């Protein structure tokens, strides 16, 4: 395994995850706001990354604020 090639591929994957996830979250929040179903307060969020061939699963939980700071 080439560490350089692995790191480049991993960074590309994570960049894609970040960008596409942000786009989908923004669309969903705006749609909920437009149809009046956006709850008050922060939104609970969870992301799961899996690498099935090696049995790896990583879960991240957090909150996304929809209120002005």
Protein Blocks (a to p, Z undefined) as FASTA:
>chain_A
ZZklmmmmmmmmmmmmmmmmmmmmmmmmmmmmmnopacgdjdddddddddfknopacddd
ddddfbdZZ
